[in-house]
Amino acid sequence: MSSSDKNAVRIGMLTPSSNTCLEPVTYRLLHGSDLATAHFARVPVTRIALDDGSDAQFDPAPMLAAARQLADAQVDVIVWNGTSGSWLGADRDRALCAALTEATGLPATTSTLALLDACAAYGVTRLGLAVPYTRDVAERIVTTYAKEGLDCTLAEPSGISDNEAFARIPRADVARQIEQAAPDAHAVAVVCTNVYGAEAAAALEPTLGIPVFDSVAATLWRALDLAGAAPVLTGHGELLRSGSLRGRCQDVLSALRDATGADRTTLRLDVPGHGLHVDLTAAEALGSGVRSIRRDASLDQRRLNTVEWLEQYRAPLVQPHFRAAPHPPQALVDVYGVHAQMLAPVVRGDDMTGWISVHSLRERDWTERDTAALAAAVDRVHHLLDTYGKAHSA
């Protein structure tokens, strides 16, 4: 991509001064695409610890000054490309983003908030952590993420406090940490933007069978997303390829659940290019205390009576109860407590690519407003598949 390409998004990144990893990795992740250019300003950060001296490095004032300078370059988004919120608290990062936006008029995020957004997009509630820090910092991260609804398992941390030294950790050691953190986790996060974890993360995902979120890649992903670049970058792992599609699908289902007052909404899609297959949900929104169905692949979904009905009629199926055919699988009632549902097919050309389900834990009469909300959600899914249907090779 030519740096003079006027159609490319410009990303403004606030960078820890001793970081030598995130800039070359970001350039490598963007290489060969036409999505964005990255522009960096440094703020003083040299040591990571749990003391006042370390905490003072993350005072907002230097970041705001650097952000104003980046805004002079007419960037489209401002990013604090550091993970300090992981031990200082995610609310501190949220306040920083609000201040950055007030100072520049631009959307803003941070590496920590990007990791949390990635977890939300993939429905992650059990997260493995690979970190270079000392154990007390690592354990503080576990506590911070628990407040955000994440139950974390921790690989043995590297035990380093010198920020510059993080980039010297052998990549094989980073890979071993990822593997140690993976058992029983929904995903693994490499928490540090000065660790060379992006390559290991992408390489290990097929073997581990779960997403691995590298902090540098996650920050770039969320920055592109906030700037409206619809990122679909192949060759760098699941998040940059499909995370934005999943996140937007999650937004659709959350809005649908709110509109209908349902207990659960799910979306199933067959889109192999984005790693989506109907036997596992692409997205799910849940009411309080409602059991997740997201990772249950025990049924052949396309052979269910209700799905075969959708395939035959290509129309919404509205069921206020299950006393009439087509009957859902008994597990939906016995295991997940569903007693009424609406289903709507997502038809692309001649194929039923997937469907949306709206579940109620009690029998209920679905209203015209409910069915209209379901139809609108299907339309939004079509728009997303059109938007994110093409990959950008990198």
KEVOGU-187422 format. One record per residue (C-alpha): x, y, z; residue number from 1. Coordinates in nm, 4 decimals. Layout:
<vexlums>
       xx       yy       zz nuza
        X        Y        Z  NUM
...
</vexlums>
This chain:
<vexlums>
       xx       yy       zz nuza
   0.0000   0.0000   0.0000    1
   0.1253   0.3440  -0.0836    2
   0.1518   0.5726   0.2175    3
  -0.0047   0.8416   0.0022    4
  -0.3241   0.6416  -0.0499    5
  -0.5957   0.8905   0.0457    6
  -0.8510   0.6141   0.1037    7
  -0.6518   0.4474   0.3798    8
  -0.7502   0.4943   0.7417    9
  -0.4896   0.6695   0.9568   10
  -0.4353   0.5203   1.2996   11
  -0.2713   0.7311   1.5686   12
  -0.0954   0.5169   1.8275   13
   0.0422   0.6291   2.1628   14
   0.3431   0.4064   2.2238   15
   0.5428   0.3281   2.5421   16
   0.8830   0.4895   2.4918   17
   1.0830   0.1702   2.5558   18
   0.8688  -0.0462   2.3285   19
   1.0491  -0.1894   2.0237   20
   0.7898  -0.4501   1.9227   21
   0.4566  -0.2922   1.8440   22
   0.5674  -0.0688   1.5573   23
   0.7349  -0.3385   1.3419   24
   0.4623  -0.5889   1.4210   25
   0.1873  -0.3415   1.3330   26
   0.3587  -0.2629   1.0026   27
   0.3896  -0.6340   0.9288   28
   0.0227  -0.6981   1.0053   29
  -0.0816  -0.4173   0.7695   30
   0.1662  -0.5047   0.4940   31
   0.0002  -0.5855   0.1632   32
  -0.3390  -0.4481   0.2621   33
  -0.4987  -0.1195   0.1642   34
  -0.6715  -0.0626   0.4956   35
  -0.4606   0.1770   0.6973   36
  -0.1390   0.3531   0.7801   37
  -0.0103   0.3659   1.1372   38
   0.1429   0.6743   1.3009   39
   0.3151   0.6725   1.6389   40
   0.3924   0.9099   1.9248   41
   0.5930   0.7980   2.2284   42
   0.5238   0.8599   2.5963   43
   0.7718   0.7743   2.8745   44
   0.7303   0.4162   3.0047   45
   1.0286   0.2071   3.1150   46
   0.9235  -0.0136   3.4077   47
   0.6199  -0.2208   3.5045   48
   0.5528  -0.2743   3.8739   49
   0.2910  -0.2184   4.1418   50
   0.4187   0.1030   4.2982   51
   0.3603   0.4756   4.2728   52
   0.6661   0.5322   4.0553   53
   0.5458   0.2870   3.7940   54
   0.1862   0.4083   3.8113   55
   0.2971   0.7687   3.7538   56
   0.4188   0.6747   3.4048   57
   0.0568   0.6332   3.3003   58
  -0.0603   0.9805   3.3964   59
  -0.2999   1.1028   3.1272   60
  -0.1292   1.4406   3.0718   61
   0.1614   1.3223   2.8501   62
  -0.0760   1.0984   2.6564   63
  -0.3162   1.3836   2.5912   64
  -0.0322   1.6061   2.4701   65
   0.0921   1.3347   2.2338   66
  -0.2618   1.2648   2.1138   67
  -0.3106   1.6300   2.0193   68
   0.0056   1.6106   1.8090   69
  -0.1201   1.2958   1.6361   70
  -0.4482   1.4722   1.5678   71
  -0.2476   1.7291   1.3693   72
  -0.1828   1.4447   1.1225   73
  -0.5607   1.4066   1.0772   74
  -0.5643   1.0511   1.2051   75
  -0.9024   0.8760   1.2293   76
  -0.8631   0.7080   1.5676   77
  -0.6381   0.7401   1.8735   78
  -0.5063   0.4329   2.0553   79
  -0.3132   0.3917   2.3796   80
  -0.1089   0.0931   2.2627   81
  -0.0255  -0.0241   2.6118   82
  -0.1774  -0.2729   2.8554   83
  -0.1533  -0.0671   3.1768   84
  -0.5302  -0.0857   3.2251   85
  -0.4901  -0.4593   3.2767   86
  -0.3432  -0.3974   3.6221   87
  -0.4495  -0.0387   3.6930   88
  -0.8127  -0.1144   3.6049   89
  -1.0223  -0.1108   3.2907   90
  -1.2239   0.1863   3.4185   91
  -0.9031   0.3892   3.4199   92
  -0.8640   0.3112   3.0502   93
  -1.2268   0.4002   2.9846   94
  -1.1710   0.7373   3.1499   95
  -0.8534   0.7849   2.9450   96
  -1.0443   0.7158   2.6231   97
  -1.3093   0.9689   2.7184   98
  -1.0363   1.2277   2.7814   99
  -0.8613   1.1458   2.4527  100
  -1.1855   1.1852   2.2607  101
  -1.2631   1.5132   2.4371  102
  -0.9150   1.6445   2.3544  103
  -0.9100   1.5375   1.9885  104
  -1.2682   1.4730   1.8803  105
  -1.1614   1.1229   1.7729  106
  -1.2736   0.7767   1.8815  107
  -1.0246   0.6135   2.1150  108
  -0.9397   0.2772   2.2653  109
  -0.6570   0.0989   2.4463  110
  -0.4890  -0.2389   2.4260  111
  -0.6680  -0.3607   2.7382  112
  -1.0092  -0.2502   2.6142  113
  -0.9343  -0.4111   2.2764  114
  -0.8642  -0.7436   2.4491  115
  -1.1893  -0.7141   2.6429  116
  -1.3758  -0.6342   2.3208  117
  -1.2218  -0.9407   2.1574  118
  -1.3434  -1.1552   2.4452  119
  -1.6934  -1.0086   2.4081  120
  -1.6965  -1.0756   2.0322  121
  -1.6133  -1.4425   2.0898  122
  -1.8211  -1.4936   2.4024  123
  -1.5121  -1.5687   2.6093  124
  -1.5655  -1.6074   2.9837  125
  -1.2648  -1.8305   3.0574  126
  -0.9401  -1.6683   2.9448  127
  -0.5848  -1.8009   2.9581  128
  -0.3145  -1.5387   3.0182  129
   0.0429  -1.5306   2.8866  130
   0.2321  -1.2369   3.0423  131
   0.5963  -1.1267   3.0777  132
   0.5499  -0.9427   3.4072  133
   0.6376  -1.0219   3.7674  134
   0.3949  -1.2487   3.9490  135
   0.2330  -0.9724   4.1550  136
   0.1514  -0.7757   3.8396  137
   0.0227  -1.0925   3.6714  138
  -0.2034  -1.1721   3.9647  139
  -0.3353  -0.8150   3.9634  140
  -0.4309  -0.8671   3.5990  141
  -0.6258  -1.1787   3.6965  142
  -0.8129  -0.9709   3.9551  143
  -0.8779  -0.6876   3.7080  144
  -1.0161  -0.9203   3.4438  145
  -1.2347  -1.0994   3.6990  146
  -1.4123  -0.7666   3.7547  147
  -1.4841  -0.7677   3.3796  148
  -1.6481  -1.1117   3.3950  149
  -1.3458  -1.3178   3.2904  150
  -1.2287  -1.6226   3.4851  151
  -0.8556  -1.6345   3.4104  152
  -0.5906  -1.9050   3.4234  153
  -0.2310  -1.7893   3.4315  154
   0.0747  -1.9413   3.2665  155
   0.3937  -1.8980   3.4677  156
   0.4871  -1.5309   3.4130  157
   0.8323  -1.4386   3.2873  158
   0.9062  -1.2337   3.5998  159
   1.0435  -0.9234   3.4243  160
   0.9825  -0.5584   3.5182  161
   1.2070  -0.3800   3.2626  162
   0.9749  -0.2830   2.9781  163
   1.2486  -0.2784   2.7133  164
   1.3470  -0.6347   2.8061  165
   1.0047  -0.7764   2.7247  166
   1.0859  -0.7622   2.3530  167
   1.3925  -0.9812   2.4154  168
   1.1888  -1.2773   2.5424  169
   1.2463  -1.5652   2.2980  170
   0.9446  -1.6317   2.0828  171
   0.9602  -2.0001   2.1725  172
   0.9092  -1.9004   2.5370  173
   0.6038  -1.6943   2.4421  174
   0.4643  -1.9948   2.2544  175
   0.5170  -2.2176   2.5588  176
   0.3292  -1.9692   2.7765  177
   0.0380  -1.9680   2.5315  178
   0.0239  -2.3469   2.5404  179
   0.0376  -2.3519   2.9207  180
  -0.2495  -2.1053   2.9454  181
  -0.4762  -2.2831   2.6949  182
  -0.6247  -2.5883   2.8773  183
  -0.9947  -2.5341   2.9620  184
  -0.9830  -2.1749   2.8308  185
  -1.2157  -2.0322   2.5667  186
  -0.9256  -1.8186   2.4395  187
  -0.5730  -1.7106   2.5360  188
  -0.4459  -1.3529   2.5544  189
  -0.0829  -1.2430   2.5281  190
  -0.1001  -0.9362   2.7527  191
   0.1811  -0.6959   2.6620  192
   0.2423  -0.4864   2.3506  193
   0.6208  -0.5299   2.3755  194
   0.6138  -0.9081   2.3447  195
   0.6501  -1.0759   2.0066  196
   0.3360  -1.2842   2.0389  197
   0.1438  -1.2181   1.7184  198
   0.3195  -1.4798   1.5091  199
   0.3020  -1.7485   1.7785  200
  -0.0638  -1.6671   1.8443  201
  -0.1647  -1.7145   1.4815  202
   0.0454  -2.0302   1.4444  203
  -0.0936  -2.1996   1.7570  204
  -0.4635  -2.1347   1.7005  205
  -0.5220  -2.4341   1.4686  206
  -0.3515  -2.6718   1.7130  207
  -0.5167  -2.5332   2.0262  208
  -0.8586  -2.5018   1.8632  209
  -0.9290  -2.1670   2.0338  210
  -0.8560  -1.8023   1.9487  211
  -0.5298  -1.6517   2.0720  212
  -0.5461  -1.2743   2.1136  213
  -0.2083  -1.1034   2.0881  214
  -0.2149  -0.7521   2.2369  215
  -0.0562  -0.5821   1.9343  216
  -0.2875  -0.7559   1.6883  217
  -0.5923  -0.6944   1.9085  218
  -0.5112  -0.3238   1.9370  219
  -0.4777  -0.2910   1.5606  220
  -0.8013  -0.4860   1.5093  221
  -1.0023  -0.2615   1.7382  222
  -0.8458   0.0557   1.6000  223
  -0.9399  -0.0454   1.2458  224
  -1.2877  -0.1356   1.3631  225
  -1.3418   0.1967   1.5393  226
  -1.2216   0.3827   1.2306  227
  -1.4777   0.1987   1.0168  228
  -1.2218   0.0057   0.8116  229
  -1.4131  -0.3272   0.8278  230
  -1.0938  -0.5243   0.8890  231
  -1.0642  -0.8654   0.7234  232
  -0.6927  -0.9413   0.7261  233
  -0.5974  -1.2984   0.6482  234
  -0.2859  -1.4831   0.7562  235
  -0.2595  -1.3251   1.1026  236
  -0.5024  -1.5230   1.3118  237
  -0.8699  -1.5443   1.3872  238
  -0.9276  -1.2001   1.5358  239
  -0.8000  -0.9924   1.2428  240
  -0.9753  -1.2224   0.9967  241
  -1.3178  -1.2523   1.1581  242
  -1.3338  -1.0647   1.4869  243
  -1.5163  -0.7624   1.3502  244
  -1.7795  -0.9743   1.1784  245
  -1.8349  -1.1659   1.5016  246
  -1.8454  -0.8491   1.7064  247
  -2.1029  -0.6898   1.4774  248
  -2.3111  -1.0096   1.4810  249
  -2.2976  -0.9958   1.8585  250
  -2.4323  -0.6406   1.8457  251
  -2.7204  -0.7546   1.6224  252
  -2.8192  -1.0312   1.8619  253
  -2.7963  -0.8098   2.1682  254
  -3.0256  -0.5551   2.0016  255
  -3.2666  -0.8327   1.9004  256
  -3.2819  -0.9713   2.2539  257
  -3.3487  -0.6235   2.3902  258
  -3.6217  -0.5619   2.1314  259
  -3.8032  -0.8893   2.1982  260
  -3.7354  -0.9371   2.5681  261
  -3.6203  -1.2897   2.4851  262
  -3.4054  -1.4992   2.7145  263
  -3.1543  -1.6006   2.4473  264
  -3.0797  -1.5104   2.0858  265
  -2.8367  -1.7052   1.8692  266
  -2.6981  -1.6817   1.5187  267
  -2.5649  -1.9795   1.3267  268
  -2.3830  -1.9341   0.9958  269
  -2.1917  -2.1463   0.7483  270
  -1.9176  -1.9068   0.6322  271
  -1.5992  -2.1184   0.6163  272
  -1.3853  -1.8209   0.5130  273
  -1.4533  -1.6728   0.8556  274
  -1.4316  -2.0012   1.0445  275
  -1.8078  -2.0130   1.0988  276
  -2.0083  -2.3369   1.0905  277
  -2.3687  -2.3817   1.2013  278
  -2.2965  -2.6515   1.4598  279
  -2.1456  -2.3771   1.6785  280
  -2.3061  -2.0372   1.7157  281
  -2.1499  -1.7353   1.5494  282
  -2.2946  -1.5122   1.8207  283
  -2.5227  -1.5316   2.1229  284
  -2.6917  -1.2869   2.3594  285
  -2.8184  -1.4009   2.6982  286
  -3.0482  -1.2731   2.9688  287
  -2.9292  -1.2723   3.3266  288
  -2.8744  -1.6240   3.4576  289
  -2.9575  -1.7892   3.1238  290
  -2.7359  -2.0801   3.0257  291
  -2.5129  -2.0366   2.7215  292
  -2.5511  -2.2688   2.4239  293
  -2.2569  -2.1155   2.2378  294
  -2.0047  -2.4001   2.2616  295
  -2.2401  -2.6979   2.2483  296
  -2.1660  -2.8804   1.9206  297
  -2.3391  -3.2035   2.0208  298
  -2.6153  -3.1840   1.7589  299
  -2.6092  -3.1969   1.3806  300
  -2.7959  -2.8705   1.3436  301
  -2.9022  -2.9069   0.9814  302
  -3.0776  -3.2362   1.0568  303
  -3.3031  -3.0916   1.3264  304
  -3.6774  -3.0954   1.2475  305
  -3.7067  -2.7192   1.2883  306
  -3.4079  -2.6463   1.0662  307
  -3.5294  -2.8850   0.7972  308
  -3.8585  -2.6916   0.8083  309
  -3.6656  -2.3673   0.7533  310
  -3.4771  -2.5249   0.4649  311
  -3.8005  -2.6376   0.3034  312
  -4.0101  -2.3228   0.3466  313
  -3.7395  -2.0496   0.3630  314
  -3.9667  -1.8501   0.5931  315
  -3.9706  -1.7615   0.9648  316
  -4.0914  -2.0293   1.2051  317
  -4.2847  -1.8819   1.4992  318
  -4.3546  -2.1210   1.7861  319
  -4.5418  -1.9957   2.0950  320
  -4.5120  -2.3496   2.2322  321
  -4.3831  -2.6893   2.1164  322
  -4.7055  -2.8898   2.1165  323
  -4.7259  -2.8826   1.7359  324
  -4.4774  -2.9941   1.4716  325
  -4.2034  -2.9264   1.3843  326
  -4.0645  -3.0188   1.7244  327
  -3.7257  -2.8904   1.8401  328
  -3.4627  -3.1277   1.9803  329
  -3.5559  -3.2461   2.3284  330
  -3.2229  -3.1188   2.4613  331
  -3.3317  -2.7632   2.3845  332
  -3.6137  -2.8110   2.6350  333
  -3.4505  -3.0405   2.8890  334
  -3.1004  -2.8907   2.9011  335
  -3.1563  -2.5280   2.8034  336
  -3.5117  -2.4784   2.9285  337
  -3.6578  -2.3359   2.6067  338
  -4.0389  -2.3480   2.5751  339
  -4.1015  -2.1095   2.2842  340
  -3.8948  -1.9785   1.9958  341
  -3.8783  -1.7928   1.6686  342
  -3.6408  -1.8980   1.3907  343
  -3.5615  -1.7043   1.0734  344
  -3.3461  -1.8290   0.7841  345
  -3.0549  -1.6342   0.6379  346
  -3.0789  -1.7149   0.2669  347
  -2.7944  -1.6116   0.0374  348
  -2.8621  -1.6838  -0.3289  349
  -2.9877  -2.0425  -0.3479  350
  -2.8417  -2.1452  -0.0112  351
  -2.9686  -2.1199   0.3427  352
  -2.6443  -1.9941   0.4910  353
  -2.7754  -1.9967   0.8474  354
  -3.0493  -1.8807   1.0797  355
  -3.1299  -1.6698   1.3831  356
  -3.3030  -1.8211   1.6873  357
  -3.4961  -1.6304   1.9533  358
  -3.5616  -1.8350   2.2688  359
  -3.8037  -1.7953   2.5566  360
  -3.7855  -2.0015   2.8755  361
  -4.1626  -1.9870   2.8990  362
  -4.4413  -2.0288   2.6492  363
  -4.5325  -1.6932   2.4972  364
  -4.7268  -1.5431   2.2121  365
  -4.4832  -1.3660   1.9833  366
  -4.6088  -1.0291   1.8622  367
  -4.5851  -0.8516   1.5283  368
  -4.3273  -0.6277   1.6906  369
  -4.1225  -0.9373   1.7791  370
  -4.1365  -1.0786   1.4277  371
  -4.0508  -0.7386   1.2803  372
  -3.7451  -0.7169   1.5074  373
  -3.6394  -1.0625   1.3903  374
  -3.6779  -0.9643   1.0240  375
  -3.4716  -0.6501   1.0851  376
  -3.1990  -0.8593   1.2472  377
  -3.1842  -1.0863   0.9423  378
  -3.1457  -0.7800   0.7208  379
  -2.8577  -0.6580   0.9382  380
  -2.6863  -0.9958   0.9110  381
  -2.7133  -0.9790   0.5330  382
  -2.5525  -0.6351   0.5404  383
  -2.2691  -0.7647   0.7564  384
  -2.2044  -1.0597   0.5273  385
  -2.1935  -0.8207   0.2322  386
  -1.9582  -0.5856   0.4179  387
  -1.7198  -0.8462   0.5545  388
  -1.7449  -1.0940   0.2701  389
  -1.4136  -1.0128   0.1083  390
  -1.0748  -1.0776   0.2684  391
  -0.7736  -0.8517   0.2324  392
  -0.4643  -1.0608   0.1793  393
  -0.1610  -0.9642   0.3820  394
</vexlums>
